[in-house]
């Protein structure tokens, strides 16, 4: 599909543009799908809508997507979220992102526990009756959202197992084995309407962001607060513990003037297993409010052959680091990067006790011309490698070899 004309701008409407696969003839490795701009195609929001905080977005993979290339489009003000339970083999390349009121590009697996239908309860018979066909089988896991008050015997954020009676009816058990045996939970009261959620495995993988330009996100230079919007965020933020996101590449892109990090990798509540096998290579990043690249909870992340400079813009949220890591990620590699005109070269922060057996490797980087800026947040210190509060706290094993460290402001 090729898009001509434009610009196509949304006004004062919260609107989601979903891009998903056709279920009958989905794209494949042999026949991928292309969504292509014609050279000057702009899709976005009016400036008035941006200033008003309208929450429009592009959702790539709303109902899962595979083998799709999006290219040569300027997304003005409207952020892109690459998401889904099984979205894979998606490429976004040769595109431009600017003015977003959020992360410009988000790569994030969907929550496994997904709203399915509403239901009512008959405590006398212990039967749940669903508004829509529930599609469950006996032994399937379910959870509940509370609207009118759950019956006594049930709790939110707790997993139960279905004993299916019909397309719209079921009972519940405390374990999968009990469901198979027909051992039912005795419900004492509660006849209101509540939400039934079912479990859909969530594993997104093989996502490539290549030769994109990301710049000037919303209020990137506002010194009154930390807006914390990143150029690209690769995350399982707030997801349940079984969510997975892996094999993501960010390559040959230019990122500048964003209020957060150029790229942030963040497993968050899922931990280091949530996000893994990320490669960030050959990018140029400069003049962001936080850093070039930062890794939080994650594993097997390589940051290689990037150029990061001038991460010393003053104001809230400032770290001044070229790149860094925190919260105990494992097997993080900083390889052959050039970092200069920053307050820190490679910084480890906010991991007070250390995580035993977690490793980070800092090899072959050229770090030079570090300089002081006037803020208390860095205590006037400048380091090529900063581990914890000066050195040693954080990951237990931080190893560096043959880094070329040039001038710095002491």
Residue, then its C-alpha position, 0 to 999 in steps of 0.5 A: x500500500x502506498x500513501x499519496x497526498x496529505x498531510x493527513x492530520x487529526x484534530x481534537x479527537x483521541x483516535x487510534x489508527x490500527x495496523x493489523x494482519x488480514x486473518x485469511x491471507x496474512x503477510x508472510x516471509x515470501x509475500x510481506x506487506x508494505x505500507x509506504x509513503x510517497x516521499x513527503x507523506x505526513x501523518x499526524x496531528x494538528x499543533x492545536x491537538x498536540x498542545x491540547x494533549x490529544x491522545x491519538x496514536x498509531x498502533x502497529x499490531x493491534x490484533x497481531x502483525x507479521x512480515x510488514x514493512x512501514x517506510x518513508x512516512x513522517x509521523x508528526x505529533x502522533x506516536x507509534x506503538x508496536x504491540x500485540x501478543x504475537x507481533x513479529x518480523x515488523x520493520x519501521x525504516x526511513x521514517x521521521x518522528x517529531x513532536x510526540x506527546x509520549x515516547x515517539x516509538x514504543x515497542x511493547x508486548x501486550x498484556x497477557x491478561x486481556x478483557x474478554x467479556x462481562x459476566x453476572x453471578x448466581x451464588x446459589x448455583x455458583x454459575x457465572x453467565x457471560x454476556x458474550x461467548x467466552x470461548x473457554x475450555x475446562x482448565x483454561x485460566x481466568x482472572x477478574x476485574x471488579x465493577x460491581x463487587x466480586x462475589x465472596x470467594x473471588x479476588x482480583x489479580x488472582x488466577x482461577x480455572x474454568x469449568x465450562x458448562x456452555x458457551x455463556x456459562x461456567x463455574x470456577x476452580x482454584x487449580x487446573x487439576x480441580x477444574x478437571x475434577x469438577x471441584x467448584x469454588x463455593x460463591x457466597x454472594x454477589x450478583x453484580x456485573x464484572x469483567x472476565x479476563x482470559x490469558x493469551x500468551x504474549x511474546x513479541x519478537x523480531x522487530x527492526x527500527x532502521x534509519x529513522x529520524x526521531x527529534x524534538x518530542x513535545x516540550x523536550x526543552x521545558x525545564x519546569x518538569x521531567x516529561x520523561x518521553x523517550x525517542x524509543x522505548x522497548x519495554x514490558x512496562x506494567x505487564x504480567x510476569x509471563x510477558x516476553x519481548x525479544x530480538x529487537x534492533x535499533x540501527x543507523x538512526x539519528x535521535x535528538x532533542x527528546x525529553x528522556x533517553x534516546x532509547x530506553x530498554x525496560x523490563x519493569x515489573x516482568x524483570x530481566x526476563x521480560x526484555x532480552x536480546x536487544x541490539x542498538x548499533x551505529x546510531x547518532x544521538x545528541x542533546x537529550x534531557x536524560x541520556x543517549x541510551x539507558x538499560x533498566x531490567x533486561x538481559x542480553x543487550x548490546x549497545x555498539x558503535x554508537x556516537x553520543x554527544x552533548x547530554x548535558x542539557x540542564x533541568x529536571x530529569x537530567x542525568x547527563x550520561x552518554x549511556x548507562x544502566x540501572x536496576x540490575x540488568x544482566x549481560x549488558x555490553x557497551x562496545x566501541x561507542x564514542x561518547x563526548x561532551x557529556x557529564x558521564x560517559x557510561x553510568x550505573x545508577x540507582x541499584x543500591x545493593x547490587x545484584x549478585x552474578x549479574x554482569x555488564x561489560x564495557x569494552x573498546x569505547x572512546x570517551x572524551x571531553x566530559x564536562x561539568x554542568x551546574x546541577x546538584x544532581x551529579x554532585x559536580x563529578x565527571x567520570x568515564x565509567x560511573x558505577x553506582x554512587x562513585x563505584x561498586x554498587x549496582x551489578x556485582x560484576x562490571x568489567x571494562x577493557x581497553x577503553x580510551x578515555x580522553x579529556x574531562x573536567x575535574 
